[in-house]
Amino acid sequence: METRRFLFVSLDAALITDLAWQVHREGHEVRYYIEADTDQEIGDGFVPKTDDWRAEVEWADVIIFDDIWVGSDIGTGAIADELRERGKAVVGGTPNTDRLEEDRGYAMDVLEEHGVNTVEHHVFHDFEAGIQHVREHPAPYVIKPLGEVQNVKRLLYVGNEDDGSDVVDVLRAYEKAWGHRMKGFQLQRKVEGVEVAVCGFFDGERFVDQVNFNFEHKKLFPGNIGPSTGEMGTSMFWAGRNDLFEETLGELEGWLAEEGYVGSIDLNCIVNESGIYPLEFTPRFGYPTIALQEESFESSTAEFFHDLAHGNDPELETHDGYQIGVRVVLPPFPFDDEKTYDENSRNAAVVFQTESREGIHLEDAKRVDDQWRVAGENGMPVVVTGKGETMQAAREQAYGRLDDIVMPNLYYRDDIGERWIDGDGDRLLAWGYLGP
């Protein structure tokens, strides 16, 4: 592949550093723009930067947006549409696909309109109305905030009481603490089963044949306890367009083509013997999912995204096995406490006990005089990945690589991938969703 020019754009937090670094390492020209002042140093020493992304648009062969957010509002989809109308090749969404993440009620409507089964759900913009609903229809519910505040991941609450009393108590607390910021919330009936996300890459007309199936680990501590985080780790594998895909994302292929969507889109679901129940969309790259997907690409990452953006029938070769990724974090993650961060994490050195950097992926990191250091304000410097013919082999490789990293005060989950080994894989196969 001839040398191409890639422009990466983060109009809120810096999320796409690792993909930019990978494309740069493959020999292509890269320029990376970061809007957030607190994230400006992320990626320094790894990828070339620009302080005016619009001035680079004509230079770029491919423009890649990392998220749907422009500050506290959705909006990259509208910008991507504008650039496509100017003839630019863009990996990014549309206003309607952005809305799939920001407006959970709209997302469920789109699924239902295209024949996808959904779990019982209700959207409320008034706390008292939501509380009254739970009292009139007692059951365990999941509380999912709407709008910008949904990025505060610890606000997602999964109810445990059959009468919904704990959900009522939490809604009362949210009204007092977050009522001024929370535009509304969705109450979703809790469903038991295996949680699995179906992820496909869409080229503006169709899905790429390789489909990614991933399992998120959102809680801070092993055993799936503690506060919710954006993500502490992911396990995954790749397969074809099986029943699980066809009954979920496959039903939206025509709608996404009408939208002109280009990029990764993920639909998280609960699956049991009775059916598939979609929970929420990620109409963009997932983090750290994209780092783990990159690790499993066995063909050129740059060529794949160039062809995806241009609609050139992209081909993707992936690892035929299992992969896991572990997010390594520092205090006070997942909370904000500037004093704790300054004392324990800011500018901390990331020390490697081996010369190899295989399976090490960037998040909030920079390189100064060839020394990796923590950057930004969030305390998420790196993701460590592993792969193997079995999930256990992937775990052993990833955690073996983690043993070679030294950072005072680092922490991570040591159980990524165990749910598959402990029975999730057997259940999905027994229910017939993954094929023979």
Legacy VTK file of the C-alpha trace (Angstrom):
# vtk DataFile Version 3.0
C-alpha trace
ASCII
DATASET POLYDATA
POINTS 436 float
0.000 0.000 0.000
1.351 3.442 -0.888
1.836 5.964 1.891
-1.463 7.581 2.934
-2.294 10.653 5.047
-4.507 10.098 8.106
-6.064 12.844 10.244
-7.300 11.703 13.683
-9.713 14.026 15.477
-10.683 14.058 19.172
-13.222 16.843 19.706
-13.555 16.008 23.392
-11.220 13.697 25.331
-8.227 12.052 23.632
-9.278 8.463 22.956
-7.820 7.358 19.646
-4.079 7.690 20.360
-3.293 4.002 20.022
-4.922 3.647 16.602
-3.076 6.740 15.385
0.193 5.286 16.703
-0.430 1.959 14.958
-1.117 3.638 11.611
1.986 5.799 12.083
4.127 2.716 12.846
2.905 1.125 9.611
4.664 3.933 7.741
1.846 6.374 7.008
1.634 10.104 7.638
-0.440 10.959 10.704
-1.648 14.174 12.295
-3.651 14.092 15.511
-5.868 16.845 16.924
-7.031 16.912 20.580
-9.587 19.488 21.714
-9.553 19.016 25.506
-6.953 21.205 27.225
-6.344 18.590 29.908
-5.484 15.949 27.268
-3.151 17.971 25.036
-0.019 16.054 26.077
-1.494 12.601 25.464
0.329 10.927 22.596
3.273 13.341 22.651
6.370 11.550 21.445
4.299 8.827 19.769
2.323 10.597 17.030
2.621 13.969 15.232
0.053 16.545 16.381
-1.824 19.487 14.879
-3.523 22.371 16.675
-5.991 23.114 13.840
-7.676 20.038 12.426
-9.800 21.907 9.900
-6.632 23.286 8.315
-5.544 19.674 7.676
-8.757 18.462 5.995
-7.567 18.967 2.427
-4.224 17.353 3.288
-5.847 14.162 4.617
-6.706 11.063 2.589
-8.737 9.733 5.531
-10.297 11.563 8.496
-11.102 9.508 11.605
-13.286 10.716 14.493
-12.948 8.891 17.788
-16.292 9.611 19.494
-19.729 11.214 19.086
-19.038 14.060 21.526
-18.027 17.647 20.839
-17.428 18.799 24.386
-20.636 18.107 26.315
-22.847 17.779 23.214
-23.141 15.146 20.507
-22.070 16.411 17.122
-19.255 14.601 15.301
-21.831 12.847 13.108
-22.998 16.175 11.682
-19.383 17.199 11.043
-18.629 13.857 9.377
-21.674 14.272 7.119
-20.519 17.765 6.152
-17.064 16.457 5.227
-18.498 13.571 3.179
-20.581 16.067 1.211
-17.294 17.795 0.370
-15.958 14.510 -1.010
-13.756 13.540 1.940
-13.315 9.941 3.119
-14.391 9.832 6.766
-14.641 7.214 9.480
-17.460 8.606 11.594
-21.173 8.688 12.225
-24.224 10.721 11.268
-26.596 12.793 13.426
-28.982 9.840 13.688
-26.306 7.300 14.592
-24.889 9.698 17.214
-28.382 9.809 18.677
-28.374 6.022 19.165
-25.973 6.504 22.072
-27.221 9.797 23.465
-30.973 8.997 23.363
-31.587 5.446 24.577
-35.320 5.637 23.891
-34.656 6.521 20.248
-32.223 3.612 20.007
-34.880 1.162 21.180
-37.364 2.652 18.678
-34.924 2.074 15.809
-34.405 -1.541 16.861
-38.141 -2.202 17.142
-38.843 -0.564 13.766
-36.434 -3.039 12.168
-37.836 -6.132 13.818
-35.304 -6.538 16.615
-36.685 -7.813 19.907
-36.097 -5.424 22.842
-36.361 -5.661 26.603
-39.105 -3.652 28.335
-37.912 -0.058 28.717
-39.290 3.367 29.595
-37.759 6.842 29.336
-38.502 9.464 31.991
-37.624 13.116 32.293
-39.149 13.436 35.746
-37.854 11.513 38.762
-41.238 11.236 40.433
-42.772 9.697 37.316
-40.032 7.057 37.222
-40.464 6.261 40.895
-44.209 5.933 40.446
-43.684 3.520 37.551
-41.486 1.251 39.671
-44.031 1.255 42.483
-46.866 0.370 40.126
-44.811 -2.297 38.298
-42.431 -3.712 40.935
-39.434 -5.577 39.467
-35.644 -5.263 39.240
-34.678 -2.420 36.863
-31.518 -0.911 35.422
-31.173 2.889 35.658
-29.417 4.389 32.622
-28.901 8.181 32.633
-29.506 10.097 29.403
-27.473 12.848 27.797
-23.969 14.020 28.656
-24.160 12.820 32.258
-24.266 9.201 31.044
-20.483 9.518 30.687
-20.333 9.468 34.489
-20.298 5.662 34.374
-20.823 5.132 38.088
-24.381 6.493 37.728
-25.511 3.362 35.889
-27.285 1.247 38.494
-28.409 -2.380 38.209
-31.223 -3.148 40.629
-31.318 -6.295 42.752
-34.609 -6.177 44.681
-37.675 -7.932 43.214
-39.918 -5.082 44.392
-37.668 -2.370 42.898
-37.222 -0.692 46.286
-33.479 -0.207 45.795
-34.126 1.472 42.419
-36.568 3.879 44.109
-33.940 4.737 46.745
-31.269 5.346 44.116
-33.572 7.550 42.017
-34.311 9.644 45.125
-30.586 10.061 45.721
-29.908 10.933 42.062
-32.634 13.569 42.096
-30.897 15.366 44.962
-27.330 14.982 43.741
-27.674 15.026 39.934
-31.109 16.453 39.185
-29.579 19.692 37.849
-27.517 17.791 35.215
-29.478 14.664 34.380
-31.745 15.346 31.389
-33.609 12.130 32.035
-33.112 8.431 32.453
-34.185 5.106 31.045
-35.561 2.338 33.230
-34.846 -1.000 31.625
-36.256 -4.240 32.984
-33.391 -6.373 34.257
-32.862 -9.576 32.275
-30.664 -12.485 33.375
-28.327 -14.212 30.941
-24.969 -13.785 29.196
-23.949 -10.217 28.373
-22.276 -10.075 24.956
-21.659 -7.249 22.501
-21.918 -7.749 18.741
-19.552 -5.401 16.886
-19.294 -4.852 13.151
-17.386 -2.509 10.852
-19.606 -0.760 8.298
-18.260 0.749 5.052
-21.188 2.997 4.171
-23.051 0.240 2.324
-22.559 -3.051 4.140
-20.888 -4.784 7.056
-17.454 -6.306 6.689
-17.762 -10.096 6.867
-15.677 -10.477 10.018
-17.833 -9.853 13.114
-16.410 -9.177 16.562
-18.049 -10.625 19.688
-16.811 -9.072 22.916
-17.470 -9.283 26.621
-17.080 -6.114 28.664
-15.920 -5.966 32.287
-17.226 -2.624 33.540
-16.920 -2.889 37.316
-13.712 -1.749 39.000
-12.940 -4.885 41.001
-12.577 -8.599 40.179
-15.776 -10.533 40.625
-17.682 -7.694 38.961
-18.097 -5.608 42.091
-17.410 -1.978 42.936
-18.209 1.199 41.007
-18.929 1.134 37.290
-16.107 2.387 35.089
-16.029 3.002 31.374
-14.342 -0.391 31.039
-11.691 -2.338 32.968
-11.059 -4.954 30.322
-12.517 -6.931 27.447
-12.402 -10.476 26.110
-13.359 -11.249 22.523
-13.226 -13.422 19.444
-14.071 -13.012 15.738
-16.553 -15.056 13.718
-18.810 -14.835 10.683
-22.340 -13.514 10.289
-23.948 -16.049 12.638
-27.446 -15.980 14.152
-26.420 -13.624 16.944
-25.274 -11.079 14.365
-28.145 -11.579 11.917
-30.801 -11.114 14.623
-29.246 -7.858 15.886
-26.912 -5.662 13.825
-27.712 -7.572 10.648
-31.288 -6.270 10.794
-29.964 -2.680 10.653
-27.744 -3.073 7.593
-30.206 -1.272 5.292
-30.811 1.555 7.774
-27.078 2.127 8.286
-26.601 2.190 4.493
-29.302 4.864 4.179
-27.480 6.846 6.864
-24.114 6.442 5.151
-22.498 5.327 8.394
-18.805 4.411 8.294
-16.929 2.823 11.168
-17.355 0.508 14.116
-20.799 -0.030 15.659
-21.433 -2.191 18.702
-24.703 -3.466 20.181
-24.486 -4.788 23.728
-27.038 -7.521 24.488
-28.247 -9.926 27.130
-28.743 -13.392 25.682
-30.549 -16.341 27.272
-32.418 -19.460 26.188
-35.514 -17.347 25.457
-33.991 -14.764 23.150
-31.649 -11.853 22.487
-32.289 -8.558 24.283
-30.299 -5.525 23.047
-29.266 -3.106 25.781
-27.351 -0.207 24.231
-25.411 0.973 21.187
-21.856 2.192 20.861
-21.952 3.849 17.394
-18.212 4.599 17.394
-15.012 2.885 18.488
-15.104 1.259 21.914
-12.318 1.823 24.434
-10.239 -0.190 25.127
-12.020 -2.472 22.606
-10.330 -0.884 19.583
-6.867 -1.508 21.067
-7.699 -5.184 21.483
-9.202 -5.364 17.993
-5.993 -3.857 16.580
-3.987 -6.531 18.379
-6.038 -9.222 16.642
-5.745 -7.701 13.130
-3.432 -9.835 11.015
-3.723 -7.579 7.975
-2.767 -3.897 7.704
-4.687 -1.631 10.072
-4.085 1.441 7.914
-5.162 -0.280 4.701
-8.329 -1.570 6.352
-9.458 1.862 7.581
-8.459 3.530 4.303
-10.598 1.051 2.349
-13.422 1.264 4.905
-13.592 5.062 4.586
-13.490 4.904 0.772
-15.986 2.019 0.484
-13.373 -0.084 -1.315
-14.676 -3.509 -0.203
-12.296 -3.668 2.792
-10.765 -7.005 3.660
-9.856 -7.876 7.225
-7.807 -10.833 8.425
-8.064 -11.527 12.133
-6.560 -13.849 14.706
-8.356 -17.185 14.726
-8.739 -17.647 18.468
-9.409 -15.561 21.550
-8.135 -12.212 22.783
-8.222 -10.313 26.069
-7.298 -6.742 26.984
-6.662 -5.419 30.494
-6.825 -1.710 31.346
-4.059 -0.635 33.728
-5.081 2.296 35.925
-3.754 4.559 38.664
-5.330 6.500 41.568
-7.883 8.005 41.805
-9.476 6.220 38.797
-12.444 6.056 38.239
-12.960 9.147 40.390
-11.806 12.758 40.069
-9.502 13.953 42.846
-6.797 16.321 41.686
-4.742 16.119 44.895
-4.672 12.305 44.834
-3.776 12.308 41.145
-0.974 14.842 41.646
0.505 12.864 44.548
0.296 9.391 43.027
-0.021 9.450 39.270
0.775 12.667 37.411
3.754 12.246 35.074
4.545 8.837 36.612
7.020 6.655 34.753
5.819 3.505 33.011
8.730 1.093 33.477
9.156 -2.060 31.395
11.303 -4.983 32.573
11.742 -6.261 29.028
12.638 -4.687 25.691
9.469 -6.048 24.073
6.407 -3.825 23.702
4.270 -6.572 22.179
0.685 -6.284 23.362
1.202 -2.869 25.007
-1.282 -0.233 23.799
-1.524 3.472 24.548
-4.259 5.272 26.402
-3.238 8.290 28.503
0.500 8.161 27.902
3.292 10.251 26.413
6.974 9.613 25.617
9.649 11.981 26.903
13.315 11.239 26.096
12.302 7.666 25.229
10.671 7.218 28.645
6.939 6.367 28.720
5.038 8.551 31.182
1.479 8.991 32.374
-0.316 11.888 30.655
-3.622 13.688 30.996
-5.872 13.674 34.056
-7.575 10.266 34.083
-5.001 7.736 35.252
-5.410 5.213 32.406
-1.922 4.960 30.864
-1.941 1.639 28.995
-3.908 -1.427 27.935
-2.183 -4.814 27.913
-3.426 -7.496 25.525
-2.960 -11.175 24.879
-4.246 -13.751 22.413
-4.274 -17.511 22.068
-6.071 -20.559 20.726
-8.086 -20.675 23.964
-9.325 -17.951 26.289
-7.022 -19.289 29.001
-4.012 -19.042 26.688
-4.949 -15.441 25.897
-5.219 -14.705 29.627
-1.814 -16.214 30.352
-0.146 -14.133 27.651
-1.770 -10.856 28.720
-1.104 -11.275 32.433
2.432 -12.470 31.704
3.046 -9.208 29.843
1.500 -7.273 32.732
4.025 -8.803 35.129
6.753 -6.995 33.179
5.283 -3.521 33.844
6.285 -1.568 36.936
4.332 1.473 38.128
3.861 2.334 41.780
0.172 2.217 42.745
-1.033 0.542 39.539
-4.103 -1.669 39.712
-6.180 -3.760 37.306
-8.672 -6.608 37.221
-7.105 -10.064 37.225
-10.226 -11.926 36.068
-10.699 -10.697 32.484
-11.876 -13.613 30.364
-12.811 -15.877 33.280
-16.557 -15.513 32.673
-16.163 -17.210 29.283
-14.181 -20.066 30.808
-16.603 -20.413 33.735
-19.617 -21.023 31.528
-20.624 -18.071 29.327
-19.118 -19.737 26.263
-20.843 -23.043 26.940
-24.199 -21.335 27.432
-24.006 -19.348 24.186
-23.081 -22.489 22.255
-25.808 -24.547 23.941
-28.442 -21.918 23.081
-27.350 -22.072 19.430
-26.371 -18.444 18.848
-22.780 -18.992 17.787
-23.231 -21.889 15.377
-21.512 -25.295 15.512
LINES 1 437
436 0 1 2 3 4 5 6 7 8 9 10 11 12 13 14 15 16 17 18 19 20 21 22 23 24 25 26 27 28 29 30 31 32 33 34 35 36 37 38 39 40 41 42 43 44 45 46 47 48 49 50 51 52 53 54 55 56 57 58 59 60 61 62 63 64 65 66 67 68 69 70 71 72 73 74 75 76 77 78 79 80 81 82 83 84 85 86 87 88 89 90 91 92 93 94 95 96 97 98 99 100 101 102 103 104 105 106 107 108 109 110 111 112 113 114 115 116 117 118 119 120 121 122 123 124 125 126 127 128 129 130 131 132 133 134 135 136 137 138 139 140 141 142 143 144 145 146 147 148 149 150 151 152 153 154 155 156 157 158 159 160 161 162 163 164 165 166 167 168 169 170 171 172 173 174 175 176 177 178 179 180 181 182 183 184 185 186 187 188 189 190 191 192 193 194 195 196 197 198 199 200 201 202 203 204 205 206 207 208 209 210 211 212 213 214 215 216 217 218 219 220 221 222 223 224 225 226 227 228 229 230 231 232 233 234 235 236 237 238 239 240 241 242 243 244 245 246 247 248 249 250 251 252 253 254 255 256 257 258 259 260 261 262 263 264 265 266 267 268 269 270 271 272 273 274 275 276 277 278 279 280 281 282 283 284 285 286 287 288 289 290 291 292 293 294 295 296 297 298 299 300 301 302 303 304 305 306 307 308 309 310 311 312 313 314 315 316 317 318 319 320 321 322 323 324 325 326 327 328 329 330 331 332 333 334 335 336 337 338 339 340 341 342 343 344 345 346 347 348 349 350 351 352 353 354 355 356 357 358 359 360 361 362 363 364 365 366 367 368 369 370 371 372 373 374 375 376 377 378 379 380 381 382 383 384 385 386 387 388 389 390 391 392 393 394 395 396 397 398 399 400 401 402 403 404 405 406 407 408 409 410 411 412 413 414 415 416 417 418 419 420 421 422 423 424 425 426 427 428 429 430 431 432 433 434 435
